[in-house]
Amino acid sequence: MTSTSSTTSATTTTSIVTALGGGSGVDMTALANNLANAQFASRNERLAARSDKLDAQISAASNIKSLMLGLDTSLGALVRSGSLARTPSIANAAVATATLSGSSQPSGSFSLEVTQLAARQQLASAPFAATTSPVGSGTLTLKFGTVTGGAFAHDTAHAAVGIAIPQGATLADVATAINGADAGVSAYVTTTVNGAQLVLKGAEGAANGFVLETGDASLSALAWSPGSANGTLMNTATDAAFKVDGLPMTATSNTVTDAIPGVKLQLAATNVGAPTTVGFSDPSSAIASSMQDFVDALNEVVTALNSATSLGGDLANDAGARALKRSLSGLGGTTIMPGATGAARTLADLGLKLQRDGTFTLDTDRLSATQAADPKGVAAMFTNGVNGVFATVDKIYRATTTTSDAYSLGSSIAGYTKKKTGLTTEKTDLAEQQEKLRARLVAQYTASETRIGASKSTLAMLTNQIAQWNKSS
């Protein structure tokens, strides 16, 4: 702060002296500035050039990374939408809904007739005066099995569950205790025209029927078994019954996963005597359109790569850019469906064709031939999983953007950014050095200007004195 004030004061003094015609007549401040600028000019120019180069490299690499992200994201969204799979559909949508399960690609058509839906047991207790009515204390035991008419067949493989009811418990407290036991039976209390009643619901399936037992007399009003007068069986637990292609089947739930290979059915209604059809969409045209979009997106990446890595390009010597270029050039011949026995195994089988300049074109004839020979294999390439089109592109994208691999574009961007930060620090240090030199020169030249001014004053005084002497003579 003191040095800056001294320099400013000296600079002001010199400027006044110069303005009054004293001193050397040379603008010493301007001279000091020009000399300092000249001494650091080449170093500043080199730093500016390096900074511009790094900016260009970061921009080029980030642009390619962004294009790869767009390709990966759009392809992932397309695959997850399921629009390229052989999507199942049911002619009578009220009977059931169908979705793909797993990575298999079912085809053909199936008939479906639902004769009975799976149901859960529902039991209502005898009425109580209010939800706050005391019910006694002790233990209620849930036993599971099949309820048929007035009989109960205990399933010994399904463990019974004891529910502790504390002293002073109300009907609402019993519902809370049953729900807290997490035994597959839910409970709630409702108020009907007859009073407050405890309602219990079990899980779907005939084997999930239940009885409620107790050895405590104070809880006897809540005990129930078939034929008991303590409550009302509102609904009996049953299995789902249906036919696929005329073959009778059952399931313990309305969610059926093994009746049609690769398809999950959610049964919703019966259609006795009126079978409906389960069919599958043909994604051939959607796949052909998506492959063209894929090729176009790939070419955007390759075009940017070719420009950046060309002779004199911003990434001409970048290891990450070259690694990505190699990965993309080998994309067509890479086996993306290991173990596949059909015609669809590589992206080249889907029509991806590499051209001499590194860009791609779509061989529609080969794509059509592969679809005709192996439609299920082609559709399987566009599903979620560890293999397929998306998995292959996603693997390349992750390898490109990681910073743990020294030969990736992500590492290149991180390296350029680090160098840019170091360059900023270097610029700051150089500016400080330049300012110190300028201040030193200003101080030196100000002192010189002061001495020159004093000498000129002395000379003027002597000249005047001699002139007076000459007059006197």
ChimeraX attribute file (.defattr): number of C-alpha atoms within 10 A of each C-alpha:
attribute: neighborCount
match mode: 1-to-1
recipient: residues
	/A:1	6
	/A:2	7
	/A:3	12
	/A:4	11
	/A:5	10
	/A:6	13
	/A:7	20
	/A:8	15
	/A:9	14
	/A:10	20
	/A:11	21
	/A:12	14
	/A:13	15
	/A:14	27
	/A:15	21
	/A:16	13
	/A:17	18
	/A:18	18
	/A:19	12
	/A:20	10
	/A:21	12
	/A:22	19
	/A:23	24
	/A:24	16
	/A:25	16
	/A:26	15
	/A:27	18
	/A:28	22
	/A:29	21
	/A:30	13
	/A:31	15
	/A:32	21
	/A:33	17
	/A:34	12
	/A:35	16
	/A:36	21
	/A:37	16
	/A:38	12
	/A:39	12
	/A:40	15
	/A:41	13
	/A:42	11
	/A:43	13
	/A:44	16
	/A:45	11
	/A:46	11
	/A:47	17
	/A:48	15
	/A:49	12
	/A:50	15
	/A:51	19
	/A:52	13
	/A:53	15
	/A:54	21
	/A:55	15
	/A:56	17
	/A:57	22
	/A:58	20
	/A:59	14
	/A:60	22
	/A:61	23
	/A:62	17
	/A:63	15
	/A:64	22
	/A:65	20
	/A:66	14
	/A:67	18
	/A:68	22
	/A:69	17
	/A:70	14
	/A:71	22
	/A:72	22
	/A:73	15
	/A:74	14
	/A:75	22
	/A:76	19
	/A:77	11
	/A:78	16
	/A:79	18
	/A:80	15
	/A:81	12
	/A:82	16
	/A:83	16
	/A:84	24
	/A:85	28
	/A:86	22
	/A:87	19
	/A:88	23
	/A:89	17
	/A:90	20
	/A:91	15
	/A:92	15
	/A:93	15
	/A:94	12
	/A:95	19
	/A:96	23
	/A:97	19
	/A:98	22
	/A:99	15
	/A:100	19
	/A:101	16
	/A:102	13
	/A:103	15
	/A:104	17
	/A:105	22
	/A:106	19
	/A:107	18
	/A:108	9
	/A:109	15
	/A:110	16
	/A:111	17
	/A:112	26
	/A:113	24
	/A:114	25
	/A:115	18
	/A:116	19
	/A:117	22
	/A:118	22
	/A:119	22
	/A:120	22
	/A:121	23
	/A:122	21
	/A:123	22
	/A:124	22
	/A:125	20
	/A:126	19
	/A:127	19
	/A:128	19
	/A:129	13
	/A:130	16
	/A:131	19
	/A:132	14
	/A:133	15
	/A:134	19
	/A:135	23
	/A:136	21
	/A:137	18
	/A:138	18
	/A:139	17
	/A:140	23
	/A:141	18
	/A:142	22
	/A:143	22
	/A:144	25
	/A:145	21
	/A:146	21
	/A:147	22
	/A:148	14
	/A:149	9
	/A:150	9
	/A:151	11
	/A:152	17
	/A:153	14
	/A:154	18
	/A:155	16
	/A:156	10
	/A:157	8
	/A:158	12
	/A:159	12
	/A:160	18
	/A:161	18
	/A:162	18
	/A:163	19
	/A:164	15
	/A:165	20
	/A:166	15
	/A:167	11
	/A:168	12
	/A:169	17
	/A:170	19
	/A:171	23
	/A:172	21
	/A:173	20
	/A:174	25
	/A:175	17
	/A:176	16
	/A:177	19
	/A:178	24
	/A:179	17
	/A:180	13
	/A:181	14
	/A:182	10
	/A:183	16
	/A:184	15
	/A:185	20
	/A:186	19
	/A:187	21
	/A:188	18
	/A:189	20
	/A:190	15
	/A:191	14
	/A:192	10
	/A:193	6
	/A:194	10
	/A:195	13
	/A:196	21
	/A:197	23
	/A:198	22
	/A:199	20
	/A:200	21
	/A:201	20
	/A:202	21
	/A:203	22
	/A:204	23
	/A:205	24
	/A:206	24
	/A:207	20
	/A:208	25
	/A:209	30
	/A:210	32
	/A:211	19
	/A:212	17
	/A:213	18
	/A:214	19
	/A:215	12
	/A:216	13
	/A:217	11
	/A:218	13
	/A:219	18
	/A:220	16
	/A:221	17
	/A:222	20
	/A:223	22
	/A:224	23
	/A:225	19
	/A:226	16
	/A:227	12
	/A:228	11
	/A:229	12
	/A:230	15
	/A:231	21
	/A:232	17
	/A:233	17
	/A:234	12
	/A:235	14
	/A:236	22
	/A:237	25
	/A:238	25
	/A:239	20
	/A:240	24
	/A:241	20
	/A:242	24
	/A:243	17
	/A:244	18
	/A:245	15
	/A:246	12
	/A:247	11
	/A:248	12
	/A:249	12
	/A:250	19
	/A:251	20
	/A:252	20
	/A:253	21
	/A:254	22
	/A:255	17
	/A:256	17
	/A:257	18
	/A:258	12
	/A:259	17
	/A:260	18
	/A:261	14
	/A:262	17
	/A:263	22
	/A:264	20
	/A:265	22
	/A:266	16
	/A:267	23
	/A:268	17
	/A:269	16
	/A:270	19
	/A:271	17
	/A:272	13
	/A:273	9
	/A:274	12
	/A:275	22
	/A:276	20
	/A:277	17
	/A:278	24
	/A:279	19
	/A:280	19
	/A:281	14
	/A:282	18
	/A:283	19
	/A:284	19
	/A:285	12
	/A:286	12
	/A:287	20
	/A:288	19
	/A:289	10
	/A:290	15
	/A:291	20
	/A:292	17
	/A:293	15
	/A:294	18
	/A:295	17
	/A:296	17
	/A:297	19
	/A:298	18
	/A:299	16
	/A:300	15
	/A:301	22
	/A:302	22
	/A:303	15
	/A:304	15
	/A:305	23
	/A:306	19
	/A:307	15
	/A:308	22
	/A:309	20
	/A:310	12
	/A:311	11
	/A:312	10
	/A:313	16
	/A:314	20
	/A:315	23
	/A:316	17
	/A:317	14
	/A:318	18
	/A:319	17
	/A:320	23
	/A:321	26
	/A:322	18
	/A:323	15
	/A:324	21
	/A:325	18
	/A:326	12
	/A:327	16
	/A:328	19
	/A:329	18
	/A:330	11
	/A:331	20
	/A:332	19
	/A:333	15
	/A:334	16
	/A:335	18
	/A:336	22
	/A:337	21
	/A:338	11
	/A:339	8
	/A:340	13
	/A:341	10
	/A:342	14
	/A:343	18
	/A:344	25
	/A:345	23
	/A:346	22
	/A:347	23
	/A:348	20
	/A:349	21
	/A:350	27
	/A:351	24
	/A:352	23
	/A:353	21
	/A:354	19
	/A:355	10
	/A:356	6
	/A:357	10
	/A:358	17
	/A:359	19
	/A:360	22
	/A:361	15
	/A:362	20
	/A:363	17
	/A:364	16
	/A:365	11
	/A:366	16
	/A:367	23
	/A:368	18
	/A:369	15
	/A:370	21
	/A:371	23
	/A:372	13
	/A:373	14
	/A:374	17
	/A:375	21
	/A:376	21
	/A:377	20
	/A:378	30
	/A:379	22
	/A:380	23
	/A:381	25
	/A:382	24
	/A:383	26
	/A:384	18
	/A:385	13
	/A:386	12
	/A:387	16
	/A:388	24
	/A:389	23
	/A:390	26
	/A:391	20
	/A:392	18
	/A:393	21
	/A:394	19
	/A:395	12
	/A:396	17
	/A:397	20
	/A:398	15
	/A:399	20
	/A:400	25
	/A:401	21
	/A:402	16
	/A:403	17
	/A:404	10
	/A:405	14
	/A:406	13
	/A:407	19
	/A:408	22
	/A:409	27
	/A:410	22
	/A:411	19
	/A:412	26
	/A:413	22
	/A:414	14
	/A:415	16
	/A:416	19
	/A:417	16
	/A:418	12
	/A:419	15
	/A:420	19
	/A:421	13
	/A:422	12
	/A:423	17
	/A:424	14
	/A:425	12
	/A:426	14
	/A:427	17
	/A:428	12
	/A:429	12
	/A:430	16
	/A:431	14
	/A:432	12
	/A:433	14
	/A:434	20
	/A:435	15
	/A:436	15
	/A:437	19
	/A:438	22
	/A:439	22
	/A:440	16
	/A:441	20
	/A:442	24
	/A:443	22
	/A:444	15
	/A:445	21
	/A:446	25
	/A:447	14
	/A:448	16
	/A:449	24
	/A:450	18
	/A:451	14
	/A:452	16
	/A:453	20
	/A:454	14
	/A:455	13
	/A:456	15
	/A:457	14
	/A:458	12
	/A:459	12
	/A:460	12
	/A:461	12
	/A:462	12
	/A:463	12
	/A:464	12
	/A:465	12
	/A:466	12
	/A:467	12
	/A:468	11
	/A:469	10
	/A:470	9
	/A:471	8
	/A:472	7
	/A:473	6
